[in-house]
Amino acid sequence: MIRAFIAIAVPESVLRSCAEIMARLKRVNLYGRFSKTQSIHLTLQFLGNIEEDQIAGIAQVLEQAGKEVVPFDLEMGQLGVFPHLANPRVVWIGVEPVDAIMKLQSKIQQGLEPLGFPKENRDFHAHLTLLRLKSRKNLGGLREYLQAEGPHQQAGVIQVEEIHLYQSILKREGAEYLKLLTARLGK
């Protein structure tokens, strides 16, 4: 079994900006697990455990979805939290505009359903995860930071030209991601 997900890779310039934002968030003295900068990606769909013989079908879905969507740019900016500010569990940075990525994610999800991957119950919200909170310690500081700085955070632009199927290898020091295949957009 392979633990897998479909995602967009994040360029080095955006990763550097995310690292700077996480450094500022660390000064807020939050208790949680910050993302490893090199592991940050924009997830389109988590697949869970798959069999190796499912990869060919997934590849066809990604190729077809890629053909139907032309390359596009995403601006990374504005901090937010899941599920809500009263009880945050995840701190993220969002994307603009969302139309193209919503179309791409929808095409992938529609293509995967016949392969046995159920549609998500919750709406898709494109983001990069920066921090998973483990405690409610200093949530007042987080709220103040998000209200003062959150709307103004910018992390750069992702030029989306490819989508990838990744394997997630769980290790004691955190997950390691291995790119299994790539599909180009607009081709």
KEVEXVEX-210786 format. One record per residue: x, y, z of N, C-alpha, C in turn; residue number from 1; residue in three letters. Coordinates in steps of 0.1 Angstrom, whole numbers, padded with zeros to 4 digits, always signed. Example, Ala and Ser with C-alpha at 12.3 -4.5 7.8 and 13.67 -1.06 7.14 Angstrom:
<recs>
+-------+-------+-------+-------+-------+-------+-------+-------+-------+-----+------+
!   n_u !   n_v !   n_w !  ca_u !  ca_v !  ca_w !   c_u !   c_v !   c_w !  nr ! rest !
+-------+-------+-------+-------+-------+-------+-------+-------+-------+-----+------+
! +0132 ! -0057 ! +0078 ! +0123 ! -0045 ! +0078 ! +0132 ! -0033 ! +0078 !   1 !  ALA !
! +0128 ! -0022 ! +0071 ! +0137 ! -0011 ! +0071 ! +0129 ! +0000 ! +0079 !   2 !  SER !
+-------+-------+-------+-------+-------+-------+-------+-------+-------+-----+------+
</recs>
This chain:
<recs>
+-------+-------+-------+-------+-------+-------+-------+-------+-------+-----+------+
!   n_u !   n_v !   n_w !  ca_u !  ca_v !  ca_w !   c_u !   c_v !   c_w !  nr ! rest !
+-------+-------+-------+-------+-------+-------+-------+-------+-------+-----+------+
! +0008 ! -0012 ! +0000 ! +0000 ! +0000 ! +0000 ! +0009 ! +0012 ! +0000 !   1 !  MET !
! +0004 ! +0022 ! -0007 ! +0011 ! +0035 ! -0008 ! +0002 ! +0046 ! -0003 !   2 !  ILE !
! +0006 ! +0054 ! +0007 ! -0001 ! +0066 ! +0011 ! +0001 ! +0077 ! +0001 !   3 !  ARG !
! -0010 ! +0082 ! -0005 ! -0008 ! +0091 ! -0016 ! -0017 ! +0103 ! -0016 !   4 !  ALA !
! -0012 ! +0113 ! -0023 ! -0021 ! +0125 ! -0025 ! -0017 ! +0132 ! -0038 !   5 !  PHE !
! -0026 ! +0141 ! -0043 ! -0023 ! +0148 ! -0055 ! -0021 ! +0163 ! -0051 !   6 !  ILE !
! -0011 ! +0169 ! -0056 ! -0007 ! +0183 ! -0052 ! +0000 ! +0191 ! -0063 !   7 !  ALA !
! +0001 ! +0203 ! -0060 ! +0009 ! +0213 ! -0068 ! +0022 ! +0216 ! -0060 !   8 !  ILE !
! +0033 ! +0215 ! -0067 ! +0046 ! +0218 ! -0061 ! +0047 ! +0233 ! -0059 !   9 !  ALA !
! +0055 ! +0237 ! -0049 ! +0056 ! +0251 ! -0045 ! +0070 ! +0255 ! -0049 !  10 !  VAL !
! +0072 ! +0266 ! -0056 ! +0086 ! +0271 ! -0060 ! +0094 ! +0276 ! -0048 !  11 !  PRO !
! +0107 ! +0276 ! -0049 ! +0116 ! +0279 ! -0039 ! +0113 ! +0293 ! -0033 !  12 !  GLU !
! +0110 ! +0303 ! -0042 ! +0107 ! +0317 ! -0038 ! +0095 ! +0317 ! -0028 !  13 !  SER !
! +0085 ! +0310 ! -0031 ! +0073 ! +0309 ! -0022 ! +0077 ! +0302 ! -0009 !  14 !  VAL !
! +0085 ! +0291 ! -0010 ! +0089 ! +0284 ! +0002 ! +0097 ! +0293 ! +0012 !  15 !  LEU !
! +0106 ! +0302 ! +0006 ! +0114 ! +0311 ! +0014 ! +0104 ! +0321 ! +0021 !  16 !  ARG !
! +0094 ! +0326 ! +0014 ! +0085 ! +0335 ! +0020 ! +0077 ! +0328 ! +0031 !  17 !  SER !
! +0073 ! +0316 ! +0029 ! +0066 ! +0309 ! +0039 ! +0075 ! +0307 ! +0052 !  18 !  CYS !
! +0087 ! +0304 ! +0049 ! +0097 ! +0302 ! +0061 ! +0098 ! +0315 ! +0069 !  19 !  ALA !
! +0098 ! +0327 ! +0062 ! +0098 ! +0340 ! +0069 ! +0085 ! +0342 ! +0077 !  20 !  GLU !
! +0074 ! +0339 ! +0071 ! +0061 ! +0340 ! +0078 ! +0061 ! +0331 ! +0090 !  21 !  ILE !
! +0066 ! +0319 ! +0089 ! +0066 ! +0309 ! +0100 ! +0075 ! +0314 ! +0111 !  22 !  MET !
! +0086 ! +0320 ! +0107 ! +0096 ! +0326 ! +0117 ! +0088 ! +0337 ! +0125 !  23 !  ALA !
! +0080 ! +0345 ! +0119 ! +0073 ! +0355 ! +0126 ! +0062 ! +0349 ! +0135 !  24 !  ARG !
! +0056 ! +0339 ! +0130 ! +0046 ! +0332 ! +0138 ! +0052 ! +0325 ! +0151 !  25 !  LEU !
! +0064 ! +0320 ! +0149 ! +0071 ! +0314 ! +0161 ! +0073 ! +0324 ! +0172 !  26 !  LYS !
! +0075 ! +0337 ! +0168 ! +0077 ! +0347 ! +0179 ! +0064 ! +0350 ! +0187 !  27 !  ARG !
! +0053 ! +0345 ! +0182 ! +0040 ! +0346 ! +0189 ! +0039 ! +0336 ! +0200 !  28 !  VAL !
! +0049 ! +0326 ! +0201 ! +0050 ! +0316 ! +0211 ! +0038 ! +0307 ! +0211 !  29 !  ASN !
! +0035 ! +0301 ! +0200 ! +0025 ! +0291 ! +0198 ! +0030 ! +0277 ! +0200 !  30 !  LEU !
! +0022 ! +0268 ! +0205 ! +0026 ! +0254 ! +0207 ! +0020 ! +0246 ! +0196 !  31 !  TYR !
! +0028 ! +0241 ! +0187 ! +0024 ! +0233 ! +0176 ! +0035 ! +0228 ! +0168 !  32 !  GLY !
! +0032 ! +0222 ! +0157 ! +0042 ! +0217 ! +0148 ! +0042 ! +0225 ! +0135 !  33 !  ARG !
! +0053 ! +0232 ! +0133 ! +0054 ! +0240 ! +0120 ! +0058 ! +0231 ! +0109 !  34 !  PHE !
! +0053 ! +0234 ! +0097 ! +0056 ! +0226 ! +0085 ! +0071 ! +0227 ! +0082 !  35 !  SER !
! +0077 ! +0216 ! +0077 ! +0090 ! +0217 ! +0072 ! +0089 ! +0225 ! +0059 !  36 !  LYS !
! +0097 ! +0235 ! +0057 ! +0096 ! +0243 ! +0046 ! +0097 ! +0235 ! +0033 !  37 !  THR !
! +0106 ! +0226 ! +0031 ! +0107 ! +0218 ! +0019 ! +0095 ! +0209 ! +0017 !  38 !  GLN !
! +0087 ! +0206 ! +0027 ! +0076 ! +0197 ! +0025 ! +0063 ! +0204 ! +0022 !  39 !  SER !
! +0063 ! +0218 ! +0021 ! +0051 ! +0225 ! +0019 ! +0046 ! +0223 ! +0004 !  40 !  ILE !
! +0034 ! +0220 ! +0002 ! +0028 ! +0218 ! -0011 ! +0013 ! +0222 ! -0010 !  41 !  HIS !
! +0007 ! +0223 ! -0022 ! -0007 ! +0227 ! -0022 ! -0015 ! +0214 ! -0026 !  42 !  LEU !
! -0021 ! +0208 ! -0016 ! -0029 ! +0196 ! -0018 ! -0042 ! +0198 ! -0026 !  43 !  THR !
! -0044 ! +0190 ! -0036 ! -0056 ! +0191 ! -0044 ! -0066 ! +0180 ! -0040 !  44 !  LEU !
! -0060 ! +0168 ! -0037 ! -0068 ! +0157 ! -0031 ! -0060 ! +0147 ! -0024 !  45 !  GLN !
! -0064 ! +0144 ! -0012 ! -0057 ! +0133 ! -0004 ! -0064 ! +0120 ! -0008 !  46 !  PHE !
! -0056 ! +0110 ! -0012 ! -0061 ! +0097 ! -0016 ! -0061 ! +0087 ! -0005 !  47 !  LEU !
! -0052 ! +0088 ! +0005 ! -0051 ! +0078 ! +0015 ! -0042 ! +0066 ! +0010 !  48 !  GLY !
! -0045 ! +0054 ! +0015 ! -0037 ! +0043 ! +0010 ! -0043 ! +0037 ! -0003 !  49 !  ASN !
! -0034 ! +0036 ! -0012 ! -0037 ! +0030 ! -0026 ! -0029 ! +0019 ! -0029 !  50 !  ILE !
! -0033 ! +0010 ! -0038 ! -0026 ! -0001 ! -0043 ! -0017 ! +0004 ! -0055 !  51 !  GLU !
! -0006 ! -0002 ! -0057 ! +0003 ! +0002 ! -0068 ! -0004 ! +0001 ! -0082 !  52 !  GLU !
! -0014 ! -0009 ! -0083 ! -0020 ! -0011 ! -0096 ! -0031 ! +0000 ! -0098 !  53 !  ASP !
! -0033 ! +0009 ! -0089 ! -0043 ! +0020 ! -0091 ! -0036 ! +0032 ! -0097 !  54 !  GLN !
! -0022 ! +0032 ! -0097 ! -0015 ! +0044 ! -0102 ! -0018 ! +0047 ! -0116 !  55 !  ILE !
! -0019 ! +0037 ! -0125 ! -0021 ! +0039 ! -0139 ! -0034 ! +0047 ! -0141 !  56 !  ALA !
! -0045 ! +0043 ! -0134 ! -0058 ! +0049 ! -0135 ! -0057 ! +0064 ! -0130 !  57 !  GLY !
! -0050 ! +0066 ! -0120 ! -0049 ! +0079 ! -0114 ! -0041 ! +0088 ! -0124 !  58 !  ILE !
! -0031 ! +0082 ! -0130 ! -0023 ! +0090 ! -0140 ! -0032 ! +0094 ! -0152 !  59 !  ALA !
! -0041 ! +0085 ! -0156 ! -0050 ! +0089 ! -0167 ! -0059 ! +0101 ! -0163 !  60 !  GLN !
! -0064 ! +0100 ! -0151 ! -0073 ! +0111 ! -0146 ! -0065 ! +0124 ! -0145 !  61 !  VAL !
! -0053 ! +0124 ! -0140 ! -0045 ! +0136 ! -0139 ! -0042 ! +0141 ! -0153 !  62 !  LEU !
! -0038 ! +0133 ! -0163 ! -0036 ! +0137 ! -0176 ! -0048 ! +0144 ! -0183 !  63 !  GLU !
! -0060 ! +0137 ! -0181 ! -0072 ! +0143 ! -0187 ! -0076 ! +0156 ! -0180 !  64 !  GLN !
! -0075 ! +0157 ! -0167 ! -0078 ! +0169 ! -0160 ! -0068 ! +0180 ! -0164 !  65 !  ALA !
! -0056 ! +0177 ! -0166 ! -0045 ! +0186 ! -0170 ! -0048 ! +0192 ! -0184 !  66 !  GLY !
! -0053 ! +0184 ! -0193 ! -0056 ! +0188 ! -0206 ! -0067 ! +0198 ! -0206 !  67 !  LYS !
! -0076 ! +0197 ! -0197 ! -0088 ! +0206 ! -0197 ! -0086 ! +0219 ! -0190 !  68 !  GLU !
! -0074 ! +0221 ! -0184 ! -0071 ! +0234 ! -0177 ! -0058 ! +0239 ! -0182 !  69 !  VAL !
! -0058 ! +0252 ! -0186 ! -0046 ! +0258 ! -0191 ! -0038 ! +0263 ! -0179 !  70 !  VAL !
! -0024 ! +0264 ! -0180 ! -0016 ! +0269 ! -0169 ! -0021 ! +0282 ! -0164 !  71 !  PRO !
! -0019 ! +0284 ! -0151 ! -0024 ! +0296 ! -0144 ! -0015 ! +0300 ! -0133 !  72 !  PHE !
! -0016 ! +0312 ! -0128 ! -0008 ! +0317 ! -0116 ! -0017 ! +0318 ! -0104 !  73 !  ASP !
! -0011 ! +0316 ! -0093 ! -0018 ! +0317 ! -0080 ! -0009 ! +0327 ! -0071 !  74 !  LEU !
! -0016 ! +0337 ! -0066 ! -0009 ! +0346 ! -0056 ! -0011 ! +0340 ! -0042 !  75 !  GLU !
! -0001 ! +0338 ! -0035 ! -0002 ! +0333 ! -0021 ! -0002 ! +0345 ! -0012 !  76 !  MET !
! -0013 ! +0345 ! -0004 ! -0014 ! +0356 ! +0006 ! -0025 ! +0355 ! +0015 !  77 !  GLY !
! -0025 ! +0362 ! +0026 ! -0036 ! +0363 ! +0036 ! -0036 ! +0350 ! +0044 !  78 !  GLN !
! -0033 ! +0352 ! +0057 ! -0033 ! +0341 ! +0066 ! -0047 ! +0338 ! +0071 !  79 !  LEU !
! -0049 ! +0325 ! +0075 ! -0062 ! +0321 ! +0080 ! -0060 ! +0309 ! +0089 !  80 !  GLY !
! -0071 ! +0304 ! +0094 ! -0071 ! +0292 ! +0103 ! -0082 ! +0283 ! +0099 !  81 !  VAL !
! -0080 ! +0270 ! +0103 ! -0091 ! +0260 ! +0102 ! -0093 ! +0255 ! +0117 !  82 !  PHE !
! -0104 ! +0252 ! +0121 ! -0117 ! +0254 ! +0114 ! -0122 ! +0268 ! +0116 !  83 !  PRO !
! -0119 ! +0275 ! +0127 ! -0123 ! +0289 ! +0129 ! -0114 ! +0295 ! +0140 !  84 !  HIS !
! -0115 ! +0308 ! +0140 ! -0106 ! +0316 ! +0149 ! -0109 ! +0313 ! +0164 !  85 !  LEU !
! -0121 ! +0309 ! +0168 ! -0124 ! +0306 ! +0182 ! -0117 ! +0293 ! +0186 !  86 !  ALA !
! -0114 ! +0284 ! +0177 ! -0107 ! +0271 ! +0181 ! -0098 ! +0267 ! +0169 !  87 !  ASN !
! -0088 ! +0274 ! +0167 ! -0079 ! +0271 ! +0155 ! -0071 ! +0258 ! +0157 !  88 !  PRO !
! -0070 ! +0251 ! +0147 ! -0061 ! +0238 ! +0147 ! -0050 ! +0239 ! +0137 !  89 !  ARG !
! -0053 ! +0247 ! +0126 ! -0043 ! +0248 ! +0115 ! -0042 ! +0263 ! +0111 !  90 !  VAL !
! -0030 ! +0268 ! +0109 ! -0027 ! +0281 ! +0104 ! -0022 ! +0279 ! +0090 !  91 !  VAL !
! -0028 ! +0287 ! +0080 ! -0025 ! +0285 ! +0066 ! -0024 ! +0298 ! +0059 !  92 !  TRP !
! -0018 ! +0298 ! +0047 ! -0018 ! +0310 ! +0039 ! -0026 ! +0306 ! +0026 !  93 !  ILE !
! -0035 ! +0315 ! +0022 ! -0044 ! +0312 ! +0011 ! -0039 ! +0316 ! -0003 !  94 !  GLY !
! -0048 ! +0314 ! -0013 ! -0045 ! +0317 ! -0027 ! -0055 ! +0326 ! -0033 !  95 !  VAL !
! -0051 ! +0333 ! -0043 ! -0060 ! +0341 ! -0051 ! -0054 ! +0341 ! -0066 !  96 !  GLU !
! -0062 ! +0341 ! -0076 ! -0076 ! +0338 ! -0076 ! -0079 ! +0324 ! -0075 !  97 !  PRO !
! -0091 ! +0320 ! -0072 ! -0094 ! +0306 ! -0069 ! -0101 ! +0299 ! -0080 !  98 !  VAL !
! -0107 ! +0306 ! -0090 ! -0115 ! +0300 ! -0100 ! -0107 ! +0288 ! -0108 !  99 !  ASP !
! -0095 ! +0291 ! -0112 ! -0087 ! +0281 ! -0120 ! -0084 ! +0269 ! -0111 ! 100 !  ALA !
! -0080 ! +0271 ! -0099 ! -0077 ! +0259 ! -0091 ! -0089 ! +0252 ! -0086 ! 101 !  ILE !
! -0100 ! +0258 ! -0085 ! -0113 ! +0252 ! -0082 ! -0117 ! +0243 ! -0093 ! 102 !  MET !
! -0115 ! +0248 ! -0105 ! -0119 ! +0240 ! -0117 ! -0110 ! +0228 ! -0118 ! 103 !  LYS !
! -0097 ! +0230 ! -0116 ! -0087 ! +0218 ! -0117 ! -0091 ! +0208 ! -0106 ! 104 !  LEU !
! -0093 ! +0212 ! -0094 ! -0096 ! +0203 ! -0083 ! -0109 ! +0195 ! -0086 ! 105 !  GLN !
! -0119 ! +0202 ! -0091 ! -0131 ! +0196 ! -0094 ! -0130 ! +0185 ! -0105 ! 106 !  SER !
! -0122 ! +0188 ! -0116 ! -0120 ! +0179 ! -0126 ! -0113 ! +0166 ! -0121 ! 107 !  LYS !
! -0103 ! +0168 ! -0112 ! -0096 ! +0157 ! -0106 ! -0106 ! +0148 ! -0098 ! 108 !  ILE !
! -0113 ! +0155 ! -0090 ! -0123 ! +0148 ! -0081 ! -0133 ! +0140 ! -0089 ! 109 !  GLN !
! -0138 ! +0146 ! -0099 ! -0148 ! +0140 ! -0108 ! -0142 ! +0127 ! -0115 ! 110 !  GLN !
! -0130 ! +0129 ! -0119 ! -0123 ! +0117 ! -0126 ! -0120 ! +0106 ! -0117 ! 111 !  GLY !
! -0117 ! +0109 ! -0104 ! -0113 ! +0099 ! -0094 ! -0125 ! +0091 ! -0088 ! 112 !  LEU !
! -0137 ! +0097 ! -0088 ! -0148 ! +0091 ! -0082 ! -0151 ! +0077 ! -0088 ! 113 !  GLU !
! -0151 ! +0075 ! -0102 ! -0153 ! +0062 ! -0107 ! -0143 ! +0052 ! -0103 ! 114 !  PRO !
! -0131 ! +0057 ! -0099 ! -0120 ! +0048 ! -0095 ! -0121 ! +0044 ! -0080 ! 115 !  LEU !
! -0132 ! +0048 ! -0074 ! -0134 ! +0044 ! -0060 ! -0129 ! +0055 ! -0049 ! 116 !  GLY !
! -0126 ! +0067 ! -0053 ! -0122 ! +0077 ! -0044 ! -0134 ! +0086 ! -0042 ! 117 !  PHE !
! -0140 ! +0085 ! -0030 ! -0152 ! +0093 ! -0028 ! -0149 ! +0108 ! -0028 ! 118 !  PRO !
! -0160 ! +0116 ! -0032 ! -0159 ! +0130 ! -0032 ! -0158 ! +0135 ! -0017 ! 119 !  LYS !
! -0150 ! +0145 ! -0015 ! -0149 ! +0151 ! -0002 ! -0162 ! +0157 ! +0003 ! 120 !  GLU !
! -0165 ! +0155 ! +0016 ! -0177 ! +0161 ! +0022 ! -0176 ! +0176 ! +0024 ! 121 !  ASN !
! -0164 ! +0181 ! +0026 ! -0163 ! +0195 ! +0028 ! -0158 ! +0202 ! +0015 ! 122 !  ARG !
! -0161 ! +0215 ! +0015 ! -0156 ! +0223 ! +0003 ! -0141 ! +0223 ! +0002 ! 123 !  ASP !
! -0136 ! +0224 ! -0010 ! -0122 ! +0225 ! -0012 ! -0118 ! +0240 ! -0009 ! 124 !  PHE !
! -0107 ! +0241 ! -0001 ! -0102 ! +0255 ! +0002 ! -0086 ! +0254 ! +0000 ! 125 !  HIS !
! -0082 ! +0260 ! -0011 ! -0068 ! +0259 ! -0015 ! -0060 ! +0267 ! -0005 ! 126 !  ALA !
! -0049 ! +0261 ! +0000 ! -0040 ! +0267 ! +0010 ! -0027 ! +0260 ! +0011 ! 127 !  HIS !
! -0018 ! +0266 ! +0018 ! -0005 ! +0260 ! +0022 ! -0005 ! +0260 ! +0037 ! 128 !  LEU !
! -0004 ! +0248 ! +0043 ! -0004 ! +0246 ! +0058 ! +0010 ! +0251 ! +0063 ! 129 !  THR !
! +0009 ! +0260 ! +0073 ! +0021 ! +0265 ! +0079 ! +0023 ! +0259 ! +0093 ! 130 !  LEU !
! +0013 ! +0257 ! +0100 ! +0014 ! +0253 ! +0114 ! +0001 ! +0245 ! +0118 ! 131 !  LEU !
! +0004 ! +0233 ! +0125 ! -0007 ! +0226 ! +0132 ! -0006 ! +0228 ! +0147 ! 132 !  ARG !
! -0016 ! +0234 ! +0152 ! -0016 ! +0238 ! +0166 ! -0018 ! +0225 ! +0175 ! 133 !  LEU !
! -0011 ! +0224 ! +0186 ! -0012 ! +0213 ! +0195 ! -0018 ! +0217 ! +0209 ! 134 !  LYS !
! -0020 ! +0230 ! +0210 ! -0024 ! +0236 ! +0223 ! -0031 ! +0249 ! +0221 ! 135 !  SER !
! -0039 ! +0253 ! +0231 ! -0046 ! +0266 ! +0230 ! -0037 ! +0277 ! +0236 ! 136 !  ARG !
! -0025 ! +0274 ! +0239 ! -0015 ! +0283 ! +0245 ! -0014 ! +0295 ! +0236 ! 137 !  LYS !
! -0015 ! +0307 ! +0242 ! -0013 ! +0320 ! +0235 ! -0022 ! +0322 ! +0223 ! 138 !  ASN !
! -0034 ! +0317 ! +0223 ! -0043 ! +0320 ! +0212 ! -0047 ! +0334 ! +0210 ! 139 !  LEU !
! -0046 ! +0342 ! +0221 ! -0049 ! +0356 ! +0220 ! -0038 ! +0363 ! +0212 ! 140 !  GLY !
! -0025 ! +0359 ! +0214 ! -0014 ! +0364 ! +0205 ! -0016 ! +0360 ! +0191 ! 141 !  GLY !
! -0021 ! +0348 ! +0188 ! -0023 ! +0344 ! +0174 ! -0035 ! +0353 ! +0168 ! 142 !  LEU !
! -0045 ! +0354 ! +0176 ! -0057 ! +0362 ! +0170 ! -0052 ! +0377 ! +0167 ! 143 !  ARG !
! -0044 ! +0383 ! +0176 ! -0039 ! +0396 ! +0174 ! -0030 ! +0397 ! +0161 ! 144 !  GLU !
! -0021 ! +0387 ! +0160 ! -0013 ! +0386 ! +0149 ! -0021 ! +0385 ! +0136 ! 145 !  TYR !
! -0030 ! +0376 ! +0136 ! -0038 ! +0373 ! +0124 ! -0046 ! +0386 ! +0120 ! 146 !  LEU !
! -0052 ! +0393 ! +0130 ! -0060 ! +0405 ! +0127 ! -0051 ! +0416 ! +0122 ! 147 !  GLN !
! -0039 ! +0418 ! +0128 ! -0030 ! +0429 ! +0124 ! -0022 ! +0426 ! +0111 ! 148 !  ALA !
! -0016 ! +0414 ! +0110 ! -0007 ! +0410 ! +0099 ! -0013 ! +0401 ! +0089 ! 149 !  GLU !
! -0023 ! +0392 ! +0093 ! -0028 ! +0382 ! +0084 ! -0032 ! +0387 ! +0071 ! 150 !  GLY !
! -0040 ! +0398 ! +0070 ! -0045 ! +0402 ! +0057 ! -0034 ! +0407 ! +0048 ! 151 !  PRO !
! -0023 ! +0411 ! +0053 ! -0012 ! +0417 ! +0045 ! -0001 ! +0408 ! +0042 ! 152 !  HIS !
! -0001 ! +0395 ! +0046 ! +0009 ! +0386 ! +0043 ! +0009 ! +0382 ! +0029 ! 153 !  GLN !
! +0021 ! +0382 ! +0023 ! +0022 ! +0378 ! +0009 ! +0034 ! +0368 ! +0008 ! 154 !  GLN !
! +0032 ! +0357 ! +0000 ! +0042 ! +0347 ! -0001 ! +0047 ! +0345 ! -0015 ! 155 !  ALA !
! +0042 ! +0353 ! -0025 ! +0046 ! +0352 ! -0038 ! +0036 ! +0345 ! -0047 ! 156 !  GLY !
! +0041 ! +0341 ! -0059 ! +0033 ! +0335 ! -0069 ! +0037 ! +0321 ! -0073 ! 157 !  VAL !
! +0027 ! +0312 ! -0074 ! +0030 ! +0299 ! -0079 ! +0025 ! +0298 ! -0094 ! 158 !  ILE !
! +0034 ! +0295 ! -0103 ! +0030 ! +0293 ! -0117 ! +0026 ! +0279 ! -0118 ! 159 !  GLN !
! +0013 ! +0276 ! -0120 ! +0008 ! +0262 ! -0120 ! +0008 ! +0257 ! -0134 ! 160 !  VAL !
! +0018 ! +0248 ! -0137 ! +0019 ! +0242 ! -0150 ! +0018 ! +0227 ! -0150 ! 161 !  GLU !
! +0019 ! +0222 ! -0137 ! +0019 ! +0207 ! -0135 ! +0012 ! +0203 ! -0123 ! 162 !  GLU !
! +0007 ! +0191 ! -0122 ! +0001 ! +0185 ! -0110 ! +0009 ! +0172 ! -0108 ! 163 !  ILE !
! +0010 ! +0168 ! -0096 ! +0018 ! +0156 ! -0092 ! +0010 ! +0146 ! -0083 ! 164 !  HIS !
! +0013 ! +0134 ! -0085 ! +0009 ! +0123 ! -0075 ! +0021 ! +0121 ! -0067 ! 165 !  LEU !
! +0019 ! +0122 ! -0054 ! +0030 ! +0120 ! -0044 ! +0027 ! +0108 ! -0035 ! 166 !  TYR !
! +0038 ! +0102 ! -0031 ! +0037 ! +0092 ! -0020 ! +0041 ! +0099 ! -0007 ! 167 !  GLN !
! +0034 ! +0097 ! +0003 ! +0038 ! +0102 ! +0017 ! +0043 ! +0090 ! +0025 ! 168 !  SER !
! +0056 ! +0092 ! +0028 ! +0063 ! +0081 ! +0036 ! +0064 ! +0087 ! +0051 ! 169 !  ILE !
! +0056 ! +0081 ! +0060 ! +0056 ! +0085 ! +0073 ! +0069 ! +0081 ! +0081 ! 170 !  LEU !
! +0075 ! +0090 ! +0087 ! +0088 ! +0088 ! +0095 ! +0086 ! +0094 ! +0108 ! 171 !  LYS !
! +0095 ! +0090 ! +0118 ! +0094 ! +0096 ! +0131 ! +0096 ! +0111 ! +0131 ! 172 !  ARG !
! +0105 ! +0116 ! +0122 ! +0109 ! +0130 ! +0121 ! +0099 ! +0138 ! +0112 ! 173 !  GLU !
! +0089 ! +0131 ! +0107 ! +0079 ! +0138 ! +0099 ! +0078 ! +0131 ! +0085 ! 174 !  GLY !
! +0067 ! +0134 ! +0078 ! +0065 ! +0128 ! +0065 ! +0075 ! +0132 ! +0055 ! 175 !  ALA !
! +0079 ! +0123 ! +0046 ! +0088 ! +0126 ! +0035 ! +0079 ! +0123 ! +0022 ! 176 !  GLU !
! +0080 ! +0132 ! +0012 ! +0072 ! +0131 ! +0000 ! +0080 ! +0127 ! -0012 ! 177 !  TYR !
! +0075 ! +0117 ! -0019 ! +0082 ! +0112 ! -0031 ! +0073 ! +0114 ! -0043 ! 178 !  LEU !
! +0077 ! +0121 ! -0053 ! +0069 ! +0124 ! -0065 ! +0069 ! +0111 ! -0073 ! 179 !  LYS !
! +0056 ! +0106 ! -0076 ! +0054 ! +0094 ! -0083 ! +0052 ! +0096 ! -0098 ! 180 !  LEU !
! +0044 ! +0107 ! -0101 ! +0042 ! +0110 ! -0115 ! +0037 ! +0125 ! -0116 ! 181 !  LEU !
! +0038 ! +0130 ! -0129 ! +0035 ! +0144 ! -0132 ! +0027 ! +0144 ! -0144 ! 182 !  THR !
! +0016 ! +0153 ! -0144 ! +0008 ! +0156 ! -0155 ! +0009 ! +0171 ! -0158 ! 183 !  ALA !
! +0011 ! +0175 ! -0171 ! +0012 ! +0189 ! -0174 ! -0002 ! +0195 ! -0177 ! 184 !  ARG !
! -0004 ! +0207 ! -0175 ! -0016 ! +0214 ! -0178 ! -0016 ! +0219 ! -0192 ! 185 !  LEU !
! -0028 ! +0219 ! -0198 ! -0030 ! +0224 ! -0212 ! -0024 ! +0216 ! -0223 ! 186 !  GLY !
! -0020 ! +0204 ! -0220 ! -0013 ! +0195 ! -0230 ! -0021 ! +0183 ! -0232 ! 187 !  LYS !
+-------+-------+-------+-------+-------+-------+-------+-------+-------+-----+------+
</recs>
